[in-house]
Amino acid sequence: MNHNRHISGQFNAELEDIRHRVMHMGGLVERQLELALDALGSLDTEIAQQVIDGDRSVNMLEVSIDEECTRIIAKRQPAASDLRLILAISKIVSDLERIGDACVRIAKSALDKKLNNQQPLLVSIETLGRQATKTLHATLDALARMDAESALMLHKSDAKLDKEYEGIIRQLMTYMMEDPRSIPAVLDVIWAARAVERVGDHCKNICEYIIYFVKGKDVRHRSYEDMERGLQ
């Protein structure tokens, strides 16, 4: 009996450790996004390079957490909610790593000399960037609390980010048509805006995995109304 309790205690400690590491990775990715947007807004090459260099830490965390998930499944053969937690974490770290990749793409845009003296073009990304940062922060908060209701609301709010992105693209297209010489610079800004918008998509995925863990229901590719019914 004591042996079983010992095994159970070890397993719980392993699960807690892996959750802690995921939140650490989330915090690192959130900082990467803030720095990348700062770098783009000010065209600061030093900050941009800091983001690019920092991506290695994000990648290493994804690999180590994935390896730990595989080890736990093989060694502990978890069932029910424990297995759901490990599967959800494995998918969440993949989306966090892709947010890290998006941050690198944003940072690389800040290194592009074509954007020098094109500050007005970058203003359009500021609002989108603030919205994406806010969404990521709220998603990580929902993850820390494993809050399915908050995850559902955040999932729905991604439409707002998409709408903002579409508005920026229309604005930039108009800019290109009015001044064809601006096309190379505008294309770089579109690339950066797309990377910011992708952050919202990955947050949406993370929200789906939170709901999967809490409710035991796979809500991927479902409408918001279907997801809402699944939470009742």
Buried (B, 14 or more C-beta within 10 A) or exposed (E): EEEEEEEEEEBEEBBEEBBEBBEEBBEBBBEBBBBBBBBBBEBBBEBBBBBBEBBEBBEEBBEBBBEBBEEBBEEBEBEEEBBBBBBBBBBBBBBBBBBBBBBBBBBBBBBBEBBEEBEEBBEBBEEBBEBBBEBBBBBBEBBEEBBBEBBBBBBBBBEEBBEBBEEBBEBBEEBBEEEEEBEEBBBBBBBBBBBBBBBBBBBBBBBBBBBBBBBEBEBEEBEBEEBBEBBE
